[in-house]
Amino acid sequence: GNMSSRKGLNGACSVHEYTGSFIGQSAHFKMTSVCGHVMTLDFIGKYNSWDKVDPAELFSKAPTEKKEANPKLTMVKFLQVEGRGCDCIVLWLDCDKEGENICFEVLDAVLPVMNKPRSTERTIYRAKFSSITDTDICNAMNHLGEPNRNEALSVDARQELDLRIGCAFTRFQTKYFQGKYGNLDSSLISFGPCQTPTLGFCVERHDKIQSFKPETYWVLQAKVNPEKESSLTLDWDRVRVFDREIAQMFLNITKMAKEAKVESVSKKEKVKQRPLALNTVEMLRVASAALGMGPQHAMQIAERLYTQGYISYPRTETTHYPENFDLKGCLRQQANNPYWAETVKALLSEGINRPRKGHDAGDHPPITPMRAGTEAELGGDGWRLYEYITRHFIATVSADCKYLQTTISFSIGPERFTCIGKVVTSPGFTEIMPWHSIPLEESLPHCEKGDLFPIGEIKLVEKQTSPPDYLTEAELITLMEKHGIGTDASIPVHINNICQRNYVTVESGRRLKPTNLGIVLVHGYYKIDAELVLPTIRSAVEKQLNLIALGKANYHQVLEHTLDIFKRKFHYFVDSIAGMDELMEVSFSPLAATGKPLSRCGKCHRFMKYIQAKPSRLHCSHCDDTYSLPQNGTIKLYKELRCPLDDFELVLWSSGSRGKSYPLCPYCYNHPPFRDMKKGMGCNECTHPTCQHSLSMLGIGQCVECENGVLVLDSTSGPKWKMACNKCNVIVHFFENAHKVRVSPETCDLCDAALVDVDFNKAKSPLPGDETQHSGCIFCDPVFQDLVELKHAAMRHPMHRGGQGKRQGRGRGKGRRPGGRLNPKKPKDKMAALAAYFV
């Protein structure tokens, strides 16, 4: 029917409106979406400060609150605007525990503004679906249920446990070790109840590799010549021996024989079973091992394929198709794809095979293709994952692979040898999954018991046992599933976290090699309290959380009991930290011995050392003080200039030649000198009234994009001059080849921005009439309009809305954004024109 669509007030979610029928009545529908979780759990106020709160308080004393997960999206306000005046709500969130949790986040936002129900009238409905197809959606709408409060509570419990336990351990060990060592190369020494056991598996394999001692063994290798031109290699039934003298004895005995005698010939038809239906863990394993995709990346692609309607819901533990699952309907969708059309048509005409009975976890059907797709539609990685999912599905309804195995047993003297050959009689599912096919082998000679073959060669081959290799992502996923670490949805997140934290590196073949930091942390946990890193305790917690979801355990009791256990462990960990520190001392250098001299300390006037490893910081070994710095950029000395407040030498932070840069005082950056300043502010946000580097002296005007930012002159940028917002990524390039650019104490009469004095090179002056000097407003002065170009350092913004109101003092406070044209070729409407200039 007729439908109208529009963007919601947050600019991110669309709203679709139409008239239809709902529970037998005519209704006006509004359909919209959210972007993941609406709310997130966090500590209140002061408990977010690492410096003011003892981490031990986070287990019980620190209150938590639900905050908007992404404040910029104003999701709560958006939902309330759209939900106001509605009679009923139908929740179509993902049908897993996280989806149930988001259901109640949406309800908390919209129920207060919806129309009040009459008496016992039902107003809340939950749609259960596993794919975005017409059939599944219509079926869900015809069988609406209710959201599951218990499943939502289990997610709340997991969130609170992970927040309290993770933050307490992370804050303590980060502050402790970063305060002592300078080359840890990780901005956060994090701990996570799931993340740490995940790392433990990787380090356990590393330890096995390191402690492995190779052993030498010997294998007797024999070749027989059934015909003149051919030879057959036989396998020794003893496989190998570890004693050289005994191996030599066997060689001497067999060398005495001239012929090999056939002792038996057996033929047996064998079957290689088709795969079980595909669940999330198996999909992630294959994506990593065969497609070279990390689990996090593979999950993101799978989610995109699901939202576009190409596959069913990608988070499932089930490997068994429901009895009413339309296998033939799914198969027909693939009948025209050139890669497997013949196989599919043959299955449809001959009849599909009943899939193997797998595990029914009671959540969602297995992952299956829901409509036909092409490489052009889906793109590289999207197509590769879709192709695998489709081939796997076709394989589950194909026949098993059948082959004939022939085993010939030989005797050479007293020793027995064997030769095995395989011949495929029916390829079955291996036609669609050729990587599972039986490898082609040399055909065995026709022979019978008692036949004799001349011996071509008998020799002793010396070999060595080899160590295991580092864990692959696929092997790690298997271990996590086996031990109950994480869920099908969170496993990729935990693996990604240990990579991001610099605890492991991903080597060729997607093998996970622990770093020094990862190894020392795990060994330290083992030394202090092995349960912090072993999978047992987290596995037990996951079982408790599942009981909450099933309504068999009390949310508050599970939370209280688990937090009490980890609180005790935390106190013991703090008391025993010296044990881990002993291991750290061996692998890492103390702060005083790390980094290179850069700028002088304002207290002792000695050089502080710049530590480049994450997190980059300055350390004064004489005062034993450490000063944090802005990250993800370069730091260098700023002209040996000093801060007028504390005498520390200023440093210059830069995000690169195309980005922005600003000076900062290391002491002020960590200890804000004025009430209106926060920790982590540079000179471009400092409100010192007379300092030549401060916002007061270099601020020009309100940022053209963000609400609170001010455009500040970058006095180091000449001759390619620019100013940059001190809050967001907006950069304005202007006055190239100017000798000097100064911010004037005068302000513009039209927009209150500070005027700018510019001195140009006489040979390259763009000013009219060979002038070299000009003073004016960069927003309003027509002489400057050709010389100003607005850019972003990293992001683009879809629109600009001009504000109203009078600017507060010299264009550097809050108030109206400066209007004006930045390009004379664009419209002359000052307040509207800026929208067109984002380059």
N, C-alpha and C positions, 0 to 999 in steps of 0.2 A: 504494500500500500504506500501511501504518501508518507514521507519522512523528512523532517528538517534537521539539519546539523549545524552546530555552532561550537566555538571554543568557549570553555569555561573561564571564570575570572582569573584563574591561575595561569592561563595560557598553555598549560601542558595537557589537560584532559578535555576531550570533546564531549559534547552532550547531544544525544540523538533523541528526538521527540516524535511520537507517532500515536495514533489512536488504534486501539485493538480491543480484544476480549480478555478478561482476567477473571478466572473462577466463575465463568458464566455471566459476567457483567461487563458492560462497556466501560473502558478505562482509558485514561490518557497516560501514556508511558513516557518516562524519562530514563534513558540508558546512558550511564557514564562509567568511569573507571577510576582506580587509584593507581599510584606508582609504587607497588610493593607495600611495606608496612606504613601505616599512617602515623603510628606513634613508635617511640623507642624508649627504653628504660634507661634512666641516668640518675646519678646522685644529685641531691639538691645543692644549690649555692656553694658554700665554702668547702663541701666535701669533694668538689672537683679540683681543688687546689692541692697539688702534690706537696707544697711546702708547709701548709697550715695544719694538715691532718695526719695523724698516725695511721698507717695502712691497716693496723689491727682493728681500728674502729669501723672499717668498711664491712666487717662481717655481720654486725648487728646494730650498732649505734647509728650508723649513717642512714638517714631516711632516703628513699628513692621516690622518683616521680616519673610519670609518663610525659615525655615531651614530643613535639612534632618531629618525626624522623627527618624531614627536610623542610625547615621553616620557610625557605624561599618559595615552596610550592603552595603555601597557605592552604593545605589540603582540608583541614578541619573547617575553615571558613567556606571553602568551595563546596564541601558536602552539605553544610548547613544552608547555604544559599539555594542549592538545588533541591534539598530535601524539605525545605519549608512548605508546609501546606499539603504534603503528600499523606495519603491514607495508609499505604502499605509499602513495604520494602522487600525486594527479592534479592538475595545475596548470591552472586555468581563468582565468588572467589575460588582460587585453586582448591581442589578437593583433597587437601592434606592437612596436617596439624597446623602448619603455618597459615594456611588459608582460613581455617576455623578461627585462629587468633585474630586475623585481619577482619573477619566478619564482626567480631565484637568491638574492634576499634572503630569500625564504620558505624555500628549501632550506637556507641557512646557519643559519637559526633552528631548523628541525625535524629535520634529519638526525641531529644528535648524540643526540636522544632517541628516535628511531624504532628499531624492532627491526632488528638487523643482518641483512642478506640472506645467504642460504646460497649460497656459491660465486659463480656468475655470474648469480644470480637478479636479474631486473630489478625495480626498485622505484619508479623515477621516470618519470612519464608526463606528456605535454603535450597538452592538448585544443586543437584549432584550430577556431575558429568565428567567424562574422561577424554573427550575430544571435541573439537569445534566443528562439528558437521551438522547439517540440517536435522538428521535423524536423532542424533544424540541430544541436541539442544531442545528439540521439540519433546523428546521423551523426558528430559529433565524438567521442562516446564509443566508437563502433565503429571509429574510425580514429585511435587515440591515437599521438602521435609523441613526440619528445623536445624539451626546451627548447634554444634556440639560444644557445650560449655566445658566439659571435662578435657577435651582435646586442646581447647584454647588455654585452659589452666596449666596443662603440661608444658606448653610453650612458655607461658609466663614464668613457670618454675625454672625452666632451663635458662631463660634470659637472666633471671635474678641470680641464679647460681653462678653462671658464667661471668656476670658483671662483678659480683662481690669477690669471688675467689680469684678471678683473673686479675682484677685491678689491684687487689691487696698484694699478691705475689709479684706482679709486674712492677708496681711502684717501688716496692722495697728493693728488689734485686737490681732494677735499673739505676736507682739513686746510689745504691751501695757500690756497684761495680763501675758505673761510669764516673763515679767520684774518685776511683782509684786507678783505672786503666785507660790508656789513650788510644789503643788500636783495636778495640773490639769490633769496630766497623758495623755497628747496628744502632739505629737511632732509638730502639726500644728493646730491652731485654725482657721479652714478654713471656708470660706463663699462661697456659690455658688448660682446663681440665681435659679437653680432647686433643688440643694442639700438641701438648707435651708428650703424651703416650705415642702420638703419631711420629714425632721426632725420635722417640725411644726406639721404635722399630728400625729406623734408618741407622741409628748408632749401634744397635745390637748387631746388625749385619756387618757394619764397619769393624766392630771389635772381633768378629769371627774371622774376617779377612786378615786383620793385623796379627791375630794369634795363630793363624794357620801355618803349619809346618809341613811342607810337601814330603811325600814318601815315594820312594822309587819302587816300581813293580815291573814284572815281566809278563809278556803275553806270547803264547806260542801261536804262530801264524802259519797256516798251511794252505797250499794251492794245489788243486788237482786239474788234470787236463782230460776232460771227457772226450774231446776231439783234438785233432792236431793243432788247429788254429785257435782254439778257445781255452780259457782257464776259468776256474771257479774258486773263489776265496771262501775258506771255511772258518767258522767261529769255534773256538776252543770251549768245550763244555765246562772246564774249570774256571773259565773267564780270565783269571790272573793269579799270580803268586808273588809274594813279597820277599821271597828268599832266592837270591841269585843261584846258589848251588843247586837247590831243588829244581829251579827252572831249567838249569843246564842239564840236569839228570833227565828230565822229561824230553828235552830236545834230543839227547843222545839216544834214548829209547826209540823215539819215533823215527829218527834218521835211519835206524836199522831196517825199517819196513820199506819195501819197494813200491807197494801199491796200497791204495785206500779201498777198503771194502764197504759196500753199502749194507748197513745193518737194518735199516727200516725206511720205508717211504710212506708218509701219511698225507692225506688230503682232507681238508676240512673247510666247509663254507662258513665264513665269518661275516659279521655285520658291524658296520660303523654307524652308530645311531645318529639320526638327525638331531639338531640342537633343540633344547627347551626354548620356550618363548622368551623374549628378551626383556630383562628388567634393567633398572638404572645402573646397578653396579657392574653388570656384564657389559653394558654399553660403554661405560667409562673405561673399563679395562681394555676393551678392543680399540677404543678411540686413542688411547695412549700407546698401546703395544703395536697396533697395525697401522693407524692413521697418523701417528706422531702428534696428536693433539693433547695438550694438558687437560686434566679433568675439569678445571674451572672454565677453560675455553670451550670444551666440548659441551658442558652443561649450558653455557650461554647460547651456543648454536642450537642445541636441542630445544631450549625454551622459545627461541625465535621461530623454529620450524613448527612448534606447537601453536604459538599464537597466530601464525599465518595459516594454520589449518592443514599442514602437510603430514603431521604425525599426531599420535595420541599423547596423552599427558606423560611427560618424560620422567616423572618421579614415582617410581613404583617398585615394590619388593616382590611382586607376584610374577611367577613364571608359568602360570596356568590360565588358559583362556576360559572365560565363563561359558557355561553350557549354551547360553543364548547368543554368543558372539557370532556375528555374521562374517565368517571366514571367507565364504565365496564372494560376498559383496566387496570385501577388501581386496580380494585377488583380482576381481574384474576391473578394478580401478587401474591395474598395472598391465592390462592386456595389450596396450598400444605402445609401451615403451620399447624402443628398438633393442635395448640391452638384454631384456628378459622376456620379450613378448612370446617367443616360441615356447619357452618353458611354461609360462603361465597358461597359454592356450591349451597346451598338452594336458596340464593338470585339470583344467576346467572340463575338457572333453572326456578324459579318462577317469575323473573323480579324484578329489583330494584325499590325502591320507589324514587320519585323525591325529592331531598333535599329541605329543607325549604328555603324560600327566605330570605337571610340575608342582611347585609350591604355591598355595593360595594364601597370601598374607591378608586378604580381606580389604585391601586398599583400592587399587586401580587395576584395570586390565594391563597386560604386558604392552610394551611399546610397539606400535604397529604403524605402518603408513596409512593415512586416511584419505589421501587423494594423490593423483599422479603429479609428478614434478619433473622439471628438466634442469640440466646444468645451467642453462641460460637464466632460468628463473631464480635459482637458489644460490648461485655463485660457488666458488671453489670449495671451501671447507663445508659449507652448507650442503652442497651436492654430495660430497664424499660421505658425510655422516648419514644423509638421507638414503644414499645408495646402499650403505651397509645395513641400515634398519630394514630396508625393503628386501634385500637379498636374504637377510636373516628370517624375516617373516615368511617369504616364499619357501625357504628351506624347512621351516617347521611343519608345513603341510605337504612336503615332498616325501618320497620314499626313502628308506634307509639305504645307505651304500652297502652293496654286497660284493664280496670278493672271495676267491678261492685261495686258500693258503696251503702251499705244499712244503712239507718239512722232510728233508733227507738227512738221515743220521749216518755218519761214517765212522769207521774205526781205522786208526793208523797205529798198528801195534796195539798196545793196551789202552791207548788214549782215544777218547770219543770227541768227534767234531760234528757240527751241524751246519746246514745251509737251508735258509728259508726263502721262498719265493712267493709273490702275491700276484694274482691276476684278477682284475676287476670284471665281475660278471654283470653288475647293474650299478651304474654310477649314482643313481638316486639324487640326493640333495647336493652332492658335490658338483653337479653341473652348474648350480646357481652359486655355490660357494667353492670355487675351484681350488682355493688355498687349503681346503680340507681333503682334497682328493688323495687317493693312494698313489704314492710315487711309482712311476714306471720303473720296473726292475728287469734285469737281464733274465730271460726265461731259463728255467732249470732244465737240464737234460732229462730225457725220458730214461728211467732206470728202474730196476727192481731189486729186491733184497738178494744179496749175494753177488751183485755185479762188482767188478773190480775196475778201478781207474788208476792210471799212472800218476805218481806224485810229481808235480812240477817243482815245488819248492817248499822247504820247511825252515823257518827261521825264528829266532828269539827277538822280540821287539821290546826295547827298554822304554818305559814311560814313567811319568810322575803324576801323582794326584794333584789336582788344581784347586785353588781356593774358590769359594763362591764369589759371585760378582755382586756389586752394589745392587740394592733393591731397585727394581723398576717401579714406576708409578702403578702399573697394573698389579704387581706383586704386593705393593703397599696397600692398595685398595682391597685386595683379597684378605690381607691380615686385619685391616680395620673392620671389615665386615665380619670376619670370623670372631673377633674379640669384642664386638659391639661398641666400637669407638665411632661416635658420630652416627648420622643417619644417611640415607641415600642422598638427601639434599645437601647435608653439611660436609660430607667427606671431601668434595672438591675444595671447599673453603679452607679446611684444616691443612690440606696439602699445600694450597696456595700460600697460606700464612707462614709455614715454615720456610718456604722459598723467599718470601718477601722480607722476612726477618733476618735473612742471611745465616740461617741455621743449616741449610743444605743448598747445594747448587745442582742444577739439572744438567747432567752430562749427556754425551751421545747415547742414543738408544733410550732416551728419557729415563736414565738411571739417576738416582738421588744420592749424591755424595755429601756426607756431613762436612761442614766447615769446622775449624778449630773451636769456634764459639759453641756450635751445636754439640760437639763431642764433650767439651768441658762441662757444659750445663747438665747434660744427661748423666755423666759420671758423677757430678756433684750431687744431683738428686739421689742417685743410687747410694752415695756415701752417707747422705743425711737421712733420707726417708725414701726407700725404693718405691713405696706406693704412690708417690707423686708422679712417677714416670711409668710404672707398670700399668697395663690396661685393666687390671682387675677391678680397681675401685670405681673407675668411670663406667665400666660395664655394669656394675651393680647399681650405680646412680641411674643409668639409662633404663634399667629394668624398673626402677621405682617410678621414673617419669612415665613409662608406658602404663604402669598400673594406675597413675593419675588419669591418663587418657581414657582408660577403660572403666574409670569410676570405682576402682578397687582400692585406692589409697587416697589418704587425705592430703590435699595440696600443702596446707600449713605445716603438717607434721613432717612430711618429706623434706620440705624446705628447711625447717628448723633443725632436724636431725643431721642433714647433710652439711649445713653450714657449721654446726657444732663440731663435726668431725674435722672439717678443713680448718676451722679456727685453731683447734688444738695443734694440727699439723703445722700451721703457719707460725705459731709461737715457738714450736720446737725447731722449725727451720731457721727462724731469726736467731735463736740461741746457738744454733750449730753452724752458722754461716761460715765460720772460720774454716770448716772442712772443705767447702767448695772454694773458698778463697785460696787455699793452698794449691789447688789445681789451677786456678786462674793465674797465679804468680808464675807458674812454669810456662804458660803459653802466651801471656800478654805482658806488655811493657807498662810500667807505672807512668802516670801522667807526666811527671817531671822529666822522664827520659823520652818522651814522645813529641813529635811536631817540630816546627822550626820557628826561630825568633821572628816576631812580626811587629808588635807595637808595645809601647811602654805602659806599665802599670801606673796609675795615678797615685798610688799609695807609697810604693817603694821606688818608683822611677826606674825599675829594671825592666828588661824586655820580657814580655809574656810570649809564650809559645802558641802558635796556631796549630791546632790538631785538626787535620783535614778529614780523618776517618769519621764516619757517621757516629753520633751527631757531631758536626764540626763545632769547635769551641775554642776559647782562649784560656790558657792556664798560667798563672803566676806561681812558679815553684817557691819563690821566696815568701810570699804571703800565704801560699797554699790555698789560693782562691781559683775557682773555675767560673768562666762567664760563657753562657750559651750565646749562640749567634743565629741569625736567620739561615735556614737550610736551602739546599738545592740551588746554589749559586756559587760565585767566586768571591773571595775576600782578599782585599789588599790594603796596604797602608794608604791613608788619605792625606797626602801632602805634609805629613808630620804635624798636622794641626791638632790642637788640644781642646777638650771640652772646657768651657769657662766655669762649669760647676764643680768638676771633680779632678781636673787635670789629666784625665786619661787621654791617650792619643786616639784620635778617631780612625775608624776603618771604613772602607767603602765596600758595600755589598752590591753585586751586579748579577743579573740573570742572563747576561750576554749582550753582544753589541746591538741586537735588535730588540732586546728587552729593556727593562728599567733598572736604574741603580740609585742608591741613596747612601749618604754617610750615616754612621751611627756611633755613639759612644758606648763601649762595652759595659760600662758601669750603669749608665742610665737605661740601657736596653734591658738589664736585669733588675734594676732598682729604680722604678719610675720616680723622677724628681718632683712631679707636680700631680695634684689630685686628679686632674682630668686625663692623665696618661695611664696606660696599662702596661704591664710587663710585655716586652716584645715589640716596642715601638722605636723606630729610628728617628733621626733628626727631622725627617720629612713629616713627622707627626708631633714633634716637640713644640710646646707652647711657650718656650723661653722668649721674652719680649724683645731682647736685643741681640741674641746670638746670630751670627751671620749665616749659620747653616739651618736655622730653625724654620718651622712652618710659618711663623709670624713674619719672617723676612723674605722667604722664597715662595710662599703660596700665592697663586695667581687668581684662581676662581673655582667655583663649585664644579665638581666633575659632571660631565655631560651625560653620564649614564647612571651611576649609583647615587643613592640618597645622601650618604654621609661623607663621601670622598672629596678631597680638594686636589686640584691640579697644581703640582709643585715643580718649579724650575729645577732641572737637573744641571747644576752648574759645572759638572765634569763632562758634559756631552759635546761641547764644541769641538770642531767647527760644524758638526751635524747636530744642531741644538734640538732639544726636546724637553717637554714637561710630561710628568706622569702622575696619575692619580695615586694618592697614598693609601687607598683602600682596595681598588679593583685593578684590572689589567689594562685600562685605557692609557694610551700613549699618544701624545700630540707632537709631531715633528714640525719644526718651523725654523726659518731664518738660517738656511744652510750658507756656509761661508761667511757668517758674521764674525767680526773680531770679538765683540762683547755683547752679552745680553744681560740686562739687569732688571730687577723688579723694582718699580718705582713706588714711592710712598703714596702717590696719587691714585685715585680710583676713577673708573669710567662712570660718567653721568647716567648712561643708559642701563648698564647691567651691574654696576658696583664691583666688577672685577678689577684687580690691580692693573695699572698700566705697565707697559714694558718699554724700556729704553734699549734701542738696538744700534750698534755701530757696525757698518759694513765695510768691507774692503773696497777701495775706490774702483779698482779694476773690475770687480765682480758685483757691484752694488745693483740690486734689482729695483731700487727706488727711482722714481721719476726725476728727471732733471739732474742726473749725476749726483744726487744727494747721497750722503753716506750715513746720516743719522736720522732716526725717526723715533718718536715716542707716541704710543697709542695703545688701544685695547685690541687684543688679538681676536676678540669675538666680533667687535663692532666696527673697527677702523677699516675703511675700504682699501687703504694702502696695503694692509697686512693680509687681505683675504686670499690672495694668490699664493701666499707663502706659508700657509698653515694646512697641515694634513693630519687628520685624526685616524689613529690606528689602535688595534688591540695587540697586547703582548701575547695573549694565548687564546682568548675566546671571542666569539662574536655575539652580538645582541640583536634580536629581531626588530626592536623598535626603540624609539626614544620618546618619552612623554615630557613635554616642557612643564615646569612647575610654576607656581605663582608666589608672590610675597616678596618682601624687601630683604635683601642680603644684609647680613650683620657684619659690619666693619671690614672694609678692604677686600671683600670677596673671599674671605677665608673661613667663615663660619658656616652654620647651617642656614638654609634659606633657598631662594630661587636660584635655579641653574642659570648660567649666563646664556642669553639667546645669541642670535647672530649667525651669519653665514660663514662657513669655512671654505666655500668654493663658490666664486661668483657665477659659475655656469649653472648652479642649482637655483631653486626658487628663492625669492627674497623674503619670504615669511620667516622671521628670525626664530620663532619658537618651534616651528615645524621642520625647519630645514635640516636640523642635525640628524634626523632619522636616515637621511640618504647618504651620510658620509662615512659609515663604517666600512672600511676597506678590507 
